[in-house]
Amino acid sequence: MNYTDRSVTIRLPRRVDAYTSHYLMADLNEKIQKGATIVLDMTHTQHIEMDSVHVFTLGLVKSRERKARLMLRGVQPQISKALKTAGVLDLFRRKPTEQVC
């Protein structure tokens, strides 16, 4: 797969927990490629277990190693608090919600 200069969106589930984080990590491993922009769409995510936050940290490390961008979109307030508490929120590049012209 070649994602160079492409944007790929991964829509996260309603809950990110020990079960779903395994699949998210596999998806990130596959899609984080040189030059790619990976957008984690968290619009529908309502809960994240603190034990699963490591997936975001590992995704950030991989994106930097592979010279890709990893961004968040649609982060709900409760998710923002969890990511901030874990110390990873400010490390992400945020993609604003698309505006209708």
Summary of the structure (lengths in Angstrom):
residues: 101
radius of gyration: 12.8
end to end distance: 33.0
largest distance: 39.9
contacts: 290
relative contact order: 0.20
helix: 41%
strand: 21%
